[in-house]
Amino acid sequence: MNKILAIRKEQLPDNIEGLKNFIIIGEGVLKAHRSQLNIIKKIGMAQDYYNYYNARLSDGQSVATIVLEAQGKLGKVLSQTSISEKRASSAKGTCSLPGDITKKESHIAQLIANNPGVVIEVIERAKDNREIPTTREVLEEIQTQAKEEKKQQIINSYLQKAEEYTKDDSIQILEGDFREVTKQFPDNHFDHIVTDPPYTKECLPLWSDLSRIGNRILKPGGFCVTYVGGLFLPEIFARLTENLEYFWMVILLHKMRFLVPAVVVGNYYQSVLIFQKAPKKKYVLTCDVIQPTPLEKGLHPWQKSEREMDELLEKFTHPGDLILDPFAGSGTTLVSCLKNKRRCIGIELEKENCQIIKGRLTK
Ligand SMILES: C[S@@+](CC[C@H](N)C(=O)[O-])C[C@H]1O[C@@H](n2cnc3c(N)ncnc32)[C@H](O)[C@@H]1O
């Protein structure tokens, strides 16, 4: 163990077998460290153990760091060898690479070699949290950062497209707070509101504003179709009924289960509340369930699916109607209105979201 602790980056072996053996021994040492630390945690951190714990933690962090260095070096050496990864995975589990390197090991080592910045980040974070960094954490962080990068590339492509955006009278995006922006519209101006407000506790007052403003700018009998979260449903319901009348609820089924940690519920649907401005008009709704559609989350954390929106528009609006979305986000309502020949005004607080919407509306 002390030998491993004493090894510096420059002293790591240069060949595949040596590195692989070093990693195996290092991981064994780390396992011992982790179980010692867990035992001390379990029996309680009495003063006597405190110094010992700190020493074990610090040794563990050093061993983990040198093991990650060895994995990175292995990755570099492997990428330089003429023996391909393909060959490593050939012959059902028997490996052709020196040191019996499997395809998985080779892949992990090369990922670590290609992401030295992530390795440093994970090591630093572990130190801050008084933990021993793991290879798994490094791999998870590499995956998260790659996903984020891909997402950002997609967003950037829409932001770039936004530069070619030309204003269209039938689909408009207005930047600002909907409580201010809607002041410019006369009473009874919109056929319907179709929207997706934020569902957090601190945003609850916005639902009263939506109800009050909706009552002014909707035409009599106009629908307010709004996505809603389950956690604060009673409060949201009460606020919407302050100035609008309840019509019904539509259920959007999910393909996958989402865990709602606050209530430990495995959630398979999203509700959409349907309110109306008085006087209520008779309306035929043939089906109040929408079947699952693929998830779309690349442009906004709460982005909704276009196909779902198409169905909501089909159920509650008509071609040529003027729709308002006062919480436009990445603009799903506007994109769907354009496709389905409805006119639409979207309002969104965040400048970048407005640009993304313009990009989505640019063909
Ligand atoms: C749940 S998201 C909408 C996501 C949208 N359905 C989509 O598909 O991308 C709600 C949006 O409302 C915006 N918002 C919050 N408060 C607002 C306000 N007072 N006025 C206008 N927009 C607001 C937020 O910036 C956020 O983008």
The ligand as an ORCA input file, in Angstrom:
! r2SCAN-3c Opt
* xyz 0 1
  C     -42.624     25.589    -18.272
  S     -41.751     26.709    -19.255
  C     -42.538     26.596    -20.820
  C     -41.916     25.534    -21.696
  C     -42.591     25.435    -23.057
  N     -43.877     24.791    -22.953
  C     -41.748     24.692    -24.071
  O     -42.216     23.747    -24.717
  O     -40.570     25.034    -24.212
  C     -42.306     28.245    -18.620
  C     -41.621     29.457    -19.222
  O     -42.264     30.633    -18.690
  C     -41.313     31.663    -18.596
  N     -41.834     32.646    -17.619
  C     -41.823     32.575    -16.268
  N     -42.431     33.656    -15.731
  C     -42.846     34.421    -16.752
  C     -43.548     35.663    -16.842
  N     -43.906     36.308    -15.741
  N     -43.815     36.162    -18.071
  C     -43.418     35.502    -19.193
  N     -42.755     34.325    -19.175
  C     -42.470     33.787    -17.975
  C     -40.040     30.962    -18.164
  O     -38.898     31.709    -18.552
  C     -40.154     29.615    -18.881
  O     -39.399     29.625    -20.080
*
